[in-house]
Amino acid sequence: MTAALTSATAEAGAPPPPPRGSSRIAWLLLTPGLAYLVLFFVAPVAVLLLTSLYERVPDGPVGATRPALRWENYTDALVTYAPQFGRSFLYAFIATVLALAIGYPLAYVIAVRCRNRPLLQGLLLVLVIAPFFTSFILRTIAWKQILADESLVVAVLKTISLLPDDARLTATPTAVVAGLTYNFLPFMTLPIYANLERLDLRLIEAGEDLYANPAETFRRVTLPLSMPGIVAGSLLTFIPAAGDYVNSALLGTASTAMIGNVIDSRFFRVVDYPTAAALSVLLMAAILLLVAAYVRRSGTDDLL
């Protein structure tokens, strides 16, 4: 009977039905990945949500909490630390724009202009990836030395009058944004490069054959085709930059503190777990909403 059904289905042009055991095998293969997601993503997020609704025990030991379904944790955290939220998203946005302005031309040169020069292309790719070979903290400390008051960079800027004599770069928002831009620049460059690497150069040649100048060809051909890479790079840059705390801690001051610094302080110094958890949930929700709006605005809904 099964053989006859399979034969009839094949004669009708439809694919034969999958074997009965194939679905079981598929679920068996998915089990390790699903277990990993549940253990290291779903469970921590669930614990974070529960902790955000706890309340601190007034007269108890340090860090003592109890279940209370205290929704005021969210409103109190948002009202109290609204400046840090705004500062985090502002710094992350500026760093993302700067990384795009620097990373797109770099990715374009590597992927398009150096396509017929594999040695040069490989060398430039190594230079882009090379920062990953060094610790994130060490790279940030290096920027602290580069922007120090006695550094060559500051001396040159003061010599050419781009920086006042009594001004400084360390412990300023400029230093924090510079550190964010540098540390997350590869996350912007590599997705754009991967997208442009697959670009058919004949499309650019066709634009030139249709009497379009290079700027018009870039605007109408190259830029739209590279939009998925721009969106992916922007997300990979903005999301970690918004929650970063290392750059602000090493390159800034209390006046440049980001929401990551507040969460770190509430968790490990103040030992206020409910507020820290509420801030973490608010940060995740805000980033999720901003990312969804950005992806839909850019016309790449299939990335969601």
N, C-alpha and C positions, 0 to 999 in steps of 0.2 A: 504493500500500500504506500509506504514511504517512498520507495523507488519510483512508483508510478506518479506520485505527486511531484517529486523532484523533476522527473522527465517532462511532465506537463508544464511545470513552471518554466523550465529551460526552453521548451518549444514556444512558449508565449513571449519570450524575450525578457522576462523578469529574472533577477538574480535568485539563485537558490536560497532557501531559508538557512540561517546559520545553524550549526550543530547545537544540540541542547546544552552541551557542556561548555560552550564558548563563553556564555555570560558568567558562569561560575568562575572560569579561569580569569576573565577580565576583572571581576571583583577581587579575586585572590591576588592578582598583580597590583591592584589599587590599594590593597590593605596597608602595606607599609607606608605609602605616602599619606593616606588618610589618617593613620595612627599618628604620624609625625605632625600633621597639621592640628589634630585635636590636642595632642600633648603639649606642643610648643606654641600654638597660636590661640586656639579656641579656649583652652583651659586658662591660660594667663589673662586673656581679655575678660573672661567671666569672673575670675578672682578680682581683677581690677575694678570691674563694675560693682561687684558686691562691696569691696572695700570703700569705694567712693560714697556709699550710702551709710557707712558706719558713723558713729560719733565718738569723740574722745571722752574718756572717763575723767571728769574734772579733778577728783582727788586721788586718782589711781597712779600707778607707776608710769614712768616715761614711756610713751608709745602705746599705752593701754587704750583699747577701743572696744566698742560693743555694738551689736546690730541694732539699728534704729530706723532704717529707711529715711534717713535725713536728707531730703532733697535740697535743703538750704545750702548744703555743701557746694552745690554747683553755682547757685546765685552768689553766694559769698565769695567764692573763688574768682568768679568772672568779674565781679565789681571791684574786688581788691586788687586783682592783677591784670586789669584791662590794659594799662600802659605797656606791660611786658608782652602781652599778646600782640598788641598793635606793633610794637617795636620788632618782634620776631618776624611777623609777616612782612613788614616793610623792609627789613634787612634781607630777608630771603628773596623778596621780589627784586630788589636792586641787584643782589648777587646773581640771580637768574638772568636778568637782562644783560648784565656785564659779561657773564659766562657765554651767553648766546652771541653777543657782539664779538667776543674773542674766539669762541669755539667754532662758529659757523665758517668764517673765512679759512681757519686752519683746517677744518674737515674738508672744505671744498678743494683746497690746494692738494691735500693728501689724496683724496678720492678721485678727483677729476684731472687736475693738472699733472699729477705725478703717476697717473695710471700706467703710462708707458715707461716709467722709470722705477722698476721694482726695488732696487737698492735704496734709492732716496725715499721711496714710499715706506719701506720697512724701517728705515732709520727714523723718520718722523713719527711713525707709530710708536716706536720704542720710546722716543722722547715724551710722547703723550702719556704712555703707560708707566714710565719710570717713577713718577711720584708714589705709585702704589707700592713700590719696593721699600719705602721708608715709612716709619710710624707716623700716624696722623698727628700725634702730639708733637713729635720732633719737627715735623714740617711747620706746625703752627708756632713753635718756639723759634724756629728759624726766621719766620716773618717778624717776630718780636724783635729780633736782632737787626733785621733789615730796616725796620721802621724806627729804630731807636734814635734818640736825639742826637747822638754822636755818629750816626751811620753816614755812609757816603750818599745815600739816596736823599736824606734830609738836607745834607750840606749842598748838594747840587740844586735841589729845589729852592733853597734859600738864596743861592748864588744867582739864579736866573729869575729871582723875585716871584716865583710861583707860590712860595710859602713865606709868610712874615717871619721876621727874625725871632720873635718871641713865641712862635707857634710850634706845635709838636704833632706827631702822627700817632704815636703810641697812646693807649688809653683813650681813644676817640672812636666814634662810630665809623670813621674812615678806615681805621685799622681793622675793625671787626668785619666790615664788608669786604675789605681786601682779602682777609684770611678766608672768609667763606667762598669768595669767588675763586681763589687759587685752589683751595682744597677740593672743590666740587667741579672744577673745570673739566676734568676727564669724563665725568658723568654726562656732561653736555656734548663734548666733542665726539665721543665714540659712537653713540646712537646716530648722530647726524652723518658721521663717516660711513657707518654700515648702510645707511639708507642711500647715500650718494654713490657708494661703491656699486650698487645695483642699477644705477641710472644708465639708461641707454644713450650713449653720446650721439647717436644718430638723430635723436630728437632735438638736441641743441643745434646740430648741423642743419636740420630741417628749418629751424627758426631763422638761422642765418640765410638760408636759401630763399626764405620768404621776405627778405629785406628788413628783418628786424635787427636793430642794433644790439650790442651785447647786454645793455641794461634792460631793454625790453624782453630779450630772450630769457634773461635771468628771472624777471618778474613774472612772465607768463608761462615759462616752462620749468626751469630748475626749481624755483621756490615752491610752487604747488606740489611738485613731485617729492620734494624733501620735507613736506609738512609732517608726515608721521614721525620722522626722525627728530624734528624740532619739538614736537609734542612730547615724545618719549624723553628726550634730553631735558626738557624743561621740568617734567615731573620728577625725574631722577635727581635734579638739582634742587628744586624748590622744597620737596618733601623733607629730605634730611637737613637742609639748611634751616628750615623753620623750627625744627626741634633740636638744633645743635646748641651745645653749651660750652664746648671746649674753646672755640674762638673768642667768645665773649669773656670767658673766664681768664684767658691768657693775654688777650689783646685789648680788653676793655676794662671798664670800671663798674661800680654799682649802678651808675647812671646809664650804662649800655647793656644792662642785664637783660637776657632774653628769657622766654618762658621755660626753656630747658634748665637754665640756672635756678629758677624758682623751684621747679620740680625736684631738682637735685637737692636743694637746700631743705625743702619740706620733708623729703624722704630720709636724708642721712644726717641732717644737723638738728632741725627742729623736731624730727620724728613725729610729724603730723601726717599719718598715712591717709586718712580720709581726704584731706585737702589736696595732697599730692596726687592721689588717685583721681579725684575729680578734675584736677587740672590736666592730667594725662588724657582722660576721656574727652574733655572739651577740646584739647589740641587735636586728637584723632578725628573728632567729628568735624571740626572747622577745616582741617586739611582735606577730608573726604568731600565736603561740600564745595570747597574751592576747586579741587581737582575735577570734580564732575562738571562744574560750570565751565571750567577752562576747556575741557575736552569737547563738550558740546558746542561751545562757542567757536572752536577751531575747526569744527566739521569733521572730527574723527571719532564719532561715537562708537565705532567698532573696537576702539582700544579699551573701552570699559568692560 
